[in-house]
């Protein structure tokens, strides 16, 4: 498994890196059979340390957790507890999908854009209909089943997920509705 442990505007020592690797390795070995990589990022805002952890699994699932504390080790411990809780909660479902899938999930590339909100106030029309792009990033679009897409969306605590449907080979979207249910958009039907 590949580890990427880094700090934003702070120095991460060898002792912390070893501690993080051992802890994440223990969690992942216990709850996931074939992890591919883990990314842990530490940052500091005022007196609080923040830890963000992302673990990618060969099934195409991504588990993410975030935590804050006044000490860097405490921030990581809280983050790792959240990560462990996510993986434990989905262990049975992850194992079921893992057994059906002989090969790792295929993913195609795509781009994501962050667009400026604009100054439209509801009364005055905007000067132009061309949005201002604030950021552009690369993203991966996994080729998974609808059930795996719902599970991935819940693991990432996201409100929407775009994926390539394995059965139809077309792009689909799952999203969380206002009523709490999950919606599925499948343009191939």
VEXGUTOR-914781 format. One line per 8 residues: number of its first residue (from 1); their letters; for each residue x, y, z negated of N, C-alpha, C, O, CB. Coordinates in steps of 0.05 Angstrom, whole numbers, plus 5000, padded with zeros to 4 digits. Atoms other than C-alpha are relative to their C-alpha. Glycine has a CB too. Layout:
BEGIN
NUM> A> X:Y:Z:X:Y:Z:X:Y:Z:X:Y:Z:X:Y:Z ~ ...
end
This chain:
BEGIN
1> XXXXXXXX> 5017:4977:5000:5000:5000:5000:5018:5025:5000:5038:5026:4986:4981:5000:4976 ~ 4985:4975:4999:5025:5069:5017:4989:5020:4980:4964:5023:4977:4999:5012:5029 ~ 5008:4980:5019:5024:5123:4964:5010:5027:5009:5033:5030:5019:5010:4994:4971 ~ 4992:4972:4995:5026:5198:4975:4992:5016:4975:4968:5022:4971:4988:5012:5027 ~ 5005:4986:5025:5032:5234:4908:5014:5027:5003:5038:5029:5007:5011:4984:4975 ~ 4989:4974:4996:5041:5309:4913:4987:5020:4982:4967:5015:4969:4997:5009:5029 ~ 5010:4979:5016:5030:5374:4878:4998:5026:5016:5015:5031:5033:5018:5005:4975 ~ 5004:4973:4987:5003:5441:4902:5011:5021:4982:4999:5026:4960:4970:5005:5008
9> XXXXXXXX> 4987:4979:5015:5048:5495:4876:5010:4991:4973:5016:5008:4956:4980:5023:4996 ~ 4988:5010:5024:5073:5450:4820:5018:4976:5007:5015:4963:5027:4977:4991:4979 ~ 4981:5022:4995:5130:5400:4814:4990:4975:4986:4981:4975:4963:5028:5008:4989 ~ 5009:5026:5011:5112:5327:4804:5025:4983:4995:5041:4978:5014:4981:4985:5020 ~ 4976:5015:5007:5166:5288:4767:4998:4970:5005:4976:4960:5012:5006:5005:4971 ~ 4999:5029:4995:5187:5216:4775:4983:4984:4980:4971:4964:4987:5029:4990:4999 ~ 5016:5014:5021:5155:5195:4709:4970:5000:5007:4957:4979:5004:5005:5012:4973 ~ 5028:4998:4993:5087:5220:4731:4994:4983:5025:4973:4970:5026:4992:5030:5005
17> XXXXXXXX> 5004:5016:4976:5094:5188:4800:4999:4970:4994:4982:4956:5004:5022:5006:5021 ~ 5000:5028:5008:5111:5121:4769:4975:4992:4985:4963:4971:4990:5025:4993:4983 ~ 5024:5004:5015:5053:5127:4720:4976:4998:5018:4959:4980:5015:4996:5022:4980 ~ 5022:5000:4981:5005:5143:4777:4999:4975:5017:4978:4963:5020:5001:5026:5018 ~ 4999:5024:4983:5029:5087:4822:4991:4975:4984:4976:4959:4994:5029:4996:5010 ~ 5007:5024:5016:5023:5035:4766:4970:5000:4994:4957:4979:4996:5016:5000:4974 ~ 5029:4998:5007:4953:5059:4745:4983:4994:5025:4964:4978:5023:4993:5027:4988 ~ 5016:5004:4976:4925:5063:4816:5003:4972:5011:4984:4959:5019:5008:5020:5022
25> XXXXXXXX> 4995:5027:4991:4957:4997:4835:4983:4980:4984:4972:4961:4995:5030:4993:4999 ~ 5015:5018:5017:4924:4963:4775:4970:5001:5006:4957:4981:5007:5004:5008:4971 ~ 5029:4997:4994:4855:4992:4792:4994:4987:5027:4974:4973:5029:4993:5030:5000 ~ 5006:5009:4973:4859:4976:4866:5003:4969:5002:4987:4956:5015:5019:5013:5020 ~ 4997:5029:5000:4885:4905:4855:4977:4986:4987:4969:4964:4994:5026:4991:4986 ~ 5022:5012:5014:4828:4892:4807:4974:5000:5015:4958:4981:5014:4997:5014:4973 ~ 5026:4996:4987:4771:4918:4850:5000:4999:5030:4978:4997:5042:4989:5025:4991 ~ 4999:5000:4971:4794:4919:4923:5022:4981:5010:5044:4981:4999:5004:5028:5011
33> XXXXXXXX> 4981:5020:4992:4829:4864:4961:5021:5011:5020:5044:5002:5018:4986:4978:5013 ~ 4980:4991:4980:4863:4902:5019:5000:5031:5002:4989:5041:5022:4995:4987:5027 ~ 4998:4971:4997:4876:4976:5005:5021:5007:5020:5040:4992:5024:5006:5013:4972 ~ 4980:4992:4980:4914:5013:5059:5018:5023:4989:5042:5021:4991:4987:5009:5025 ~ 4983:4979:5011:4936:5078:5026:4984:5016:4978:4960:5015:4977:5009:5019:5022 ~ 5012:4983:5021:4924:5125:4967:5014:5027:5001:5038:5029:5004:5003:4986:4972 ~ 4989:4973:5001:4933:5200:4964:4990:5013:4974:4966:5015:4969:4990:5016:5025 ~ 5006:4986:5025:4936:5236:4897:5013:5027:5001:5037:5030:5005:5011:4983:4975
41> XXXXXXXX> 4990:4973:4999:4943:5311:4894:4994:5014:4974:4971:5014:4964:4987:5016:5024 ~ 5003:4985:5025:4955:5352:4831:5002:5029:5006:5017:5038:5024:5022:4991:4980 ~ 4998:4971:4997:4943:5426:4826:4994:5013:4972:4984:5000:4954:4981:5011:5021 ~ 5005:4987:5025:4938:5478:4771:4985:5026:5005:4993:5042:5023:5027:5006:4985 ~ 5016:4975:4999:4886:5533:4763:4998:5011:4972:4985:5000:4955:4972:4995:5013 ~ 4998:4988:5027:4898:5579:4704:5014:4980:4981:5037:4972:4986:4972:5008:4989 ~ 4988:5019:5019:4911:5532:4645:4992:4971:5006:5003:4953:4994:4992:5006:4972 ~ 5010:5027:4994:4875:5472:4676:5015:4987:5023:5022:4999:5043:4971:5000:5006
49> XXXXXXXX> 4989:5016:4978:4907:5417:4717:4977:4985:5014:4957:4978:5001:5021:4979:4989 ~ 5020:5014:4985:4865:5385:4772:5013:4977:5014:5035:4980:5025:4985:5019:5020 ~ 4990:5024:4986:4875:5315:4801:4979:4991:5019:4955:4988:5012:5007:4977:4980 ~ 5018:5010:4980:4844:5293:4866:5012:4974:5011:5035:4974:5019:4995:5020:5023 ~ 4991:5026:4991:4850:5219:4886:4982:4990:5023:4958:4992:5021:5002:4980:4977 ~ 5014:5012:4977:4831:5187:4952:5013:4973:5006:5037:4972:5010:5000:5018:5025 ~ 4990:5027:4994:4838:5112:4965:4985:4990:5024:4961:4988:5024:4997:4980:4976 ~ 5012:5011:4975:4826:5084:5035:5003:4970:4999:5024:4959:4993:5014:5011:5025
57> XXXXXXXX> 5000:5029:5000:4807:5011:5040:4998:4990:5029:4989:5004:5047:4976:4989:4984 ~ 5000:5011:4973:4814:4965:5101:4972:4996:5010:4968:4992:5034:5015:4974:5000 ~ 5028:5003:4992:4738:4958:5102:4990:5025:5012:4967:5026:5022:4983:4991:4977 ~ 5009:4975:4989:4735:5030:5125:4988:5018:4979:4982:5042:4984:4979:4996:5021 ~ 5011:4983:5022:4710:5055:5058:5021:5017:4988:5045:5010:4988:4988:4982:4978 ~ 4982:4981:5014:4741:5114:5022:4988:5007:4974:4966:5016:4972:5005:5025:5018 ~ 5008:4993:5027:4736:5123:4947:5014:5026:4992:5038:5028:4996:5005:4977:4979 ~ 4988:4974:5008:4747:5194:4921:4991:5007:4972:4969:5001:4964:4991:5022:5020
65> XXXXXXXX> 5006:4991:5027:4750:5224:4852:5015:5025:4994:5037:5030:5006:5006:4978:4979 ~ 4988:4975:5008:4766:5291:4821:4996:5004:4970:4975:4997:4959:4988:5024:5016 ~ 5003:4995:5029:4779:5312:4749:5018:5024:4992:5038:5030:5006:5007:4976:4983 ~ 4984:4977:5010:4805:5372:4709:5005:4995:4970:4988:4984:4956:4985:5027:5005 ~ 4993:5002:5029:4840:5375:4641:5022:5020:4995:5035:5030:5013:5008:4971:4992 ~ 4979:4981:5007:4888:5419:4603:5028:4987:5001:5048:5002:4999:4995:5011:4972 ~ 4975:5014:4997:4943:5366:4609:4999:4984:5026:4978:4974:5033:5007:4982:4976 ~ 4999:5013:4974:4966:5335:4675:4994:4970:4998:4981:4959:5015:5027:5004:5013
73> XXXXXXXX> 5005:5029:5003:4965:5263:4649:4971:4995:4994:4959:4976:5003:5018:4988:4978 ~ 5029:5002:5007:4895:5273:4620:4983:5004:5025:4963:4990:5028:4992:5020:4978 ~ 5015:4996:4975:4871:5300:4687:5001:4975:5017:4981:4967:5029:5011:5024:5015 ~ 4998:5025:4984:4898:5238:4722:4984:4978:4988:4970:4963:5002:5029:4992:5003 ~ 5014:5022:5013:4869:5191:4670:4969:5002:5005:4956:4982:5010:5005:5001:4970 ~ 5029:4996:4995:4799:5221:4678:4993:4994:5029:4973:4982:5035:4992:5029:4993 ~ 5004:5005:4971:4806:5219:4754:5001:4970:5006:4984:4959:5021:5021:5014:5016 ~ 4998:5029:4996:4828:5146:4752:4976:4985:4989:4968:4964:5000:5026:4989:4988
81> XXXXXXXX> 5024:5012:5011:4769:5128:4707:4976:5002:5019:4961:4984:5023:4993:5013:4973 ~ 5021:4996:4981:4721:5158:4758:5004:4982:5025:4985:4970:5035:4999:5029:5009 ~ 4994:5017:4977:4756:5121:4815:4994:4971:4993:4982:4957:5010:5030:5003:5008 ~ 5005:5027:5009:4753:5056:4776:4970:4994:4998:4961:4973:5006:5014:4994:4974 ~ 5029:5003:5003:4679:5066:4761:4987:4997:5028:4969:4980:5032:4988:5024:4985 ~ 5011:5002:4972:4664:5077:4836:5006:4972:5011:4988:4959:5022:5012:5021:5018 ~ 4993:5026:4988:4702:5014:4857:4987:4977:4985:4979:4957:4998:5031:4997:4999 ~ 5013:5021:5015:4673:4973:4801:4970:4998:5007:4959:4976:5010:5003:5005:4969
89> XXXXXXXX> 5028:4999:4994:4602:4995:4818:4994:4987:5028:4973:4976:5032:4990:5029:5000 ~ 5004:5010:4973:4611:4975:4891:5016:4974:5006:5017:4966:5029:5008:5021:5020 ~ 4983:5024:4995:4655:4913:4881:4985:4978:5014:4995:4967:5034:5010:4990:4973 ~ 5015:5022:4988:4601:4863:4899:4994:5007:5030:4998:4990:5047:4974:4994:4985 ~ 5006:4992:4972:4580:4902:4961:5025:5001:5017:5024:4993:5040:4985:5027:5000 ~ 4975:4999:4985:4652:4913:4981:5009:4972:5007:5018:4967:5030:5022:5015:4984 ~ 4992:5028:4994:4667:4839:4975:4983:4988:5021:4993:4974:5039:4999:4983:4974 ~ 5018:5011:4979:4606:4820:5016:5007:5010:5027:5009:4994:5046:4971:5007:4993
97> XXXXXXXX> 4993:4989:4974:4625:4867:5072:5028:4991:5008:5033:4986:5032:4999:5031:5000 ~ 4972:5008:4994:4698:4847:5067:5001:4972:5011:5017:4966:5029:5017:5002:4974 ~ 5000:5028:4991:4682:4773:5077:4990:4998:5029:5000:4982:5044:4983:4983:4982 ~ 5011:5001:4973:4642:4787:5140:5020:5012:5020:5020:5004:5044:4974:5016:5002 ~ 4982:4986:4982:4697:4831:5170:5027:4987:4999:5041:4988:4979:5002:5030:4992 ~ 4974:5013:4998:4759:4794:5193:5022:5020:5006:5045:5016:4997:5000:4978:5021 ~ 4981:4980:4993:4794:4855:5221:4994:5027:4986:4971:5032:4978:5000:5004:5031 ~ 5005:4974:5011:4803:4925:5192:4981:5016:5018:4979:5011:5042:5026:5015:4995
105> XXXXXXXX> 5019:4984:4985:4752:4977:5213:5015:5017:5020:5036:5029:5015:4984:5019:4980 ~ 4989:4983:4980:4767:5012:5278:4989:5028:4996:4966:5032:4988:4993:4989:5029 ~ 5008:4973:5003:4765:5087:5277:5009:5016:5024:5032:5013:5033:5011:5013:4974 ~ 4992:4982:4978:4764:5137:5334:5004:5028:4989:4994:5035:4968:4978:5000:5022 ~ 4994:4973:5009:4790:5207:5329:4978:5020:5007:4962:5015:5025:5026:5009:5013 ~ 5019:4979:4996:4749:5270:5326:5011:5025:4987:5031:5025:4973:4973:4993:4989 ~ 4992:4974:5012:4754:5343:5306:4978:5010:4983:4954:5007:4989:5007:5020:5022 ~ 5020:4986:5017:4719:5379:5249:5008:5029:5000:5031:5036:5001:5000:4988:4972
113> XXXXXXXX> 4996:4971:5000:4711:5454:5248:4986:5013:4977:4964:5004:4969:4991:5012:5027 ~ 5012:4984:5020:4697:5503:5193:4993:5027:5013:5011:5040:5024:5018:5004:4974 ~ 5009:4976:4987:4655:5561:5219:4992:5021:4979:4979:5014:4960:4976:4994:5019 ~ 5006:4978:5019:4649:5628:5184:4970:5004:4999:4956:5001:5018:5014:5027:5010 ~ 5029:4998:5005:4581:5641:5154:4988:5023:5016:4964:5021:5024:4995:5005:4970 ~ 5011:4978:4985:4572:5707:5190:4986:5020:4983:4982:5016:4959:4981:4990:5021 ~ 5012:4978:5014:4538:5771:5171:4970:5003:5006:4958:5024:5001:5013:5026:5006 ~ 5028:4999:4994:4467:5754:5193:4984:5002:4975:4985:4984:4958:4992:4976:5017
121> XXXXXXXX> 5015:4995:5025:4420:5782:5140:4970:4995:5004:4955:5000:4985:5004:5028:4991 ~ 5029:5006:4996:4353:5761:5171:4986:5022:5015:4965:5017:5027:4987:4994:4974 ~ 5013:4977:4987:4336:5830:5198:5015:5008:5025:5002:5012:5046:4998:5024:4981 ~ 4984:4991:4977:4393:5851:5244:5012:4976:5015:5021:4957:5002:5022:5019:4991 ~ 4988:5021:4984:4415:5807:5301:5030:5001:4999:5041:5023:4997:4990:5001:5029 ~ 4970:4999:4999:4489:5786:5302:5009:5012:5027:4995:5011:5047:5011:4972:4996 ~ 4989:4988:4976:4534:5820:5353:5005:4980:5022:5001:4985:5045:5026:5015:4993 ~ 4994:5021:4981:4554:5755:5386:4990:4973:4990:4987:4969:4966:5030:4999:5005
129> XXXXXXXX> 5009:5026:5008:4529:5684:5386:5023:4980:4998:5019:4957:4992:4979:4990:5020 ~ 4976:5016:5003:4600:5657:5387:5009:4999:4971:5016:5020:4961:5023:5010:5019 ~ 4992:5001:5028:4617:5632:5317:5030:5003:4997:5045:4996:5016:4991:4974:4987 ~ 4972:4997:5006:4684:5648:5286:5009:4974:4986:4999:4967:4965:5005:5025:4981 ~ 4989:5025:5011:4724:5584:5274:5021:5007:4980:5041:5020:4986:5011:4982:5022 ~ 4981:4994:5022:4760:5588:5207:5022:4979:4999:5045:4986:4994:4985:5002:4973 ~ 4981:5022:5001:4794:5520:5209:4992:4978:5019:4969:4974:5024:5003:4990:4971 ~ 5004:5024:4983:4802:5459:5254:5017:4978:4989:5041:4981:4984:5007:5006:5030
137> XXXXXXXX> 4986:5023:5012:4821:5390:5227:4994:4975:5016:4973:4973:5029:4993:4996:4971 ~ 5005:5026:4988:4828:5320:5254:4984:4983:4980:4988:4985:4956:5027:4986:5008 ~ 5015:5018:5017:4780:5267:5227:4998:4973:5014:5002:4971:5038:4972:5012:4994 ~ 5004:5027:4990:4767:5193:5236:4971:4993:4999:4957:4999:4979:5017:4979:4984 ~ 5027:5009:4999:4700:5166:5257:5000:4969:5000:5008:4957:5020:4984:5011:5026 ~ 4998:5029:5003:4694:5094:5232:4979:4985:5017:4957:4996:5021:4997:4991:4971 ~ 5019:5017:4986:4660:5038:5272:4991:4979:4979:5004:4959:4974:5014:4987:5025 ~ 5010:5016:5022:4617:5006:5218:4970:4996:5003:4957:5007:5021:5005:5013:4972
145> XXXXXXXX> 5029:5005:5000:4547:4980:5204:4985:5022:4984:4998:5038:4971:4993:4972:4987 ~ 5016:4980:5014:4490:5023:5177:5003:4997:4970:5006:5017:4955:4971:4999:5008 ~ 4997:5005:5029:4495:4990:5108:5027:5010:4990:5029:5022:4968:4997:4971:4994 ~ 4973:4991:5008:4570:5004:5105:5001:5031:5001:5015:5043:4984:5021:4988:5019 ~ 5001:4971:4998:4557:5076:5127:4987:5013:4975:4997:5032:4964:4986:5009:5026 ~ 5014:4990:5024:4508:5087:5070:5018:4996:4976:5020:5014:4959:4973:4985:4996 ~ 4982:5005:5023:4557:5055:5021:5023:5020:5000:5031:5031:4979:5011:4972:5001 ~ 4978:4980:4997:4614:5100:5048:4991:5028:4992:5006:5042:4978:5011:5000:5029
153> XXXXXXXX> 5010:4973:5007:4571:5162:5041:4996:5002:4970:5003:5023:4959:4973:5005:5015 ~ 5004:4999:5029:4553:5144:4969:5027:5000:4986:5030:5014:4966:4984:4977:4991 ~ 4973:5000:5012:4626:5128:4952:5013:5028:5001:5025:5037:4982:5018:4979:5013 ~ 4988:4974:4997:4649:5195:4979:4983:5022:4988:4992:5045:4988:5005:5005:5030 ~ 5019:4981:5011:4590:5230:4946:4995:5023:5020:4994:5046:5013:5011:5012:4974 ~ 5004:4981:4978:4578:5264:5013:4970:5002:5006:4954:4984:4998:5015:4992:5026 ~ 5029:4997:4994:4511:5290:5038:4994:4990:5028:4971:4986:5035:4992:5029:4998 ~ 5003:5009:4973:4523:5266:5110:5024:4984:5008:5047:4990:4999:4994:5024:5019
161> XXXXXXXX> 4977:5016:4990:4566:5215:5147:4994:4994:5030:4973:4983:5036:5004:4974:4984 ~ 5002:5007:4972:4577:5208:5222:5017:4975:5004:5039:4973:4995:5010:5024:5019 ~ 4986:5025:4996:4597:5138:5245:4992:4989:5027:4972:4996:5039:4994:4980:4978 ~ 5006:5015:4976:4599:5093:5306:4987:4974:4992:4999:4958:4978:5026:4995:5018 ~ 5015:5024:5007:4545:5040:5299:5011:4976:5014:5013:4975:5039:4970:5004:5007 ~ 4988:5024:4989:4576:4971:5309:4981:4986:5019:4990:4975:5039:5009:4981:4978 ~ 5019:5015:4983:4513:4942:5339:4994:5013:5026:4993:5000:5047:4974:4996:4985 ~ 5008:4986:4976:4497:4996:5390:5024:5013:5013:5023:5022:5036:4979:5020:4995
169> XXXXXXXX> 4976:4987:4991:4568:5025:5398:4995:5030:5006:5011:5043:5019:5011:4987:5025 ~ 5005:4972:4997:4536:5094:5396:5004:5015:4974:5005:5003:4952:4971:5004:5010 ~ 4997:4984:5024:4545:5151:5347:4974:5002:4985:4953:5005:4997:5011:5029:5007 ~ 5024:4998:5018:4497:5153:5288:5007:5017:4976:5031:5022:4971:4991:4972:4991 ~ 4997:4983:5024:4487:5195:5226:4983:4990:4978:4959:4984:4982:4994:5030:5007 ~ 5016:5005:5024:4465:5178:5156:5002:5025:4983:5023:5037:4982:5009:4974:4985 ~ 5000:4976:5016:4446:5234:5109:4981:4997:4976:4962:4981:4977:4992:5025:5016 ~ 5018:5001:5024:4415:5245:5040:4978:5021:5004:4983:5044:5009:5017:5006:4974
177> XXXXXXXX> 5023:4982:4997:4345:5274:5045:4994:5015:4974:5004:5007:4952:4975:4983:5008 ~ 5008:4985:5024:4316:5325:4997:4984:4984:4980:4985:4989:4956:4984:5025:5008 ~ 5016:5017:5018:4270:5272:4969:5016:4978:4986:5005:4962:4971:4976:4988:5015 ~ 4983:5020:5013:4330:5229:4948:5005:4975:5017:5023:4960:5011:4989:4992:4974 ~ 4997:5023:4982:4322:5177:5003:5023:5005:5020:5033:5027:5021:4974:4993:5015 ~ 4979:4998:4980:4373:5164:5058:4987:5001:5027:4969:4984:5033:5020:4977:4998 ~ 5010:4998:4973:4358:5186:5129:5021:4988:5019:5045:4989:5013:4993:5029:5008 ~ 4982:5011:4980:4388:5153:5191:4992:5010:5027:4969:5007:5036:4999:4968:4999
185> XXXXX> 5004:4991:4973:4394:5185:5259:5015:4982:5019:5040:4980:5018:5009:5030:5004 ~ 4987:5019:4980:4407:5135:5316:4990:5008:5027:4968:5000:5036:4992:4970:4993 ~ 5010:4990:4974:4403:5169:5384:4998:4979:5021:4987:4984:5043:5019:5022:5009 ~ 5002:5022:4979:4409:5102:5421:4973:4987:5002:4968:4972:5021:5021:4979:4994 ~ 5027:5013:5000:4338:5081:5404:4982:5014:5020:4959:5006:5023:4987:5001:4972
end
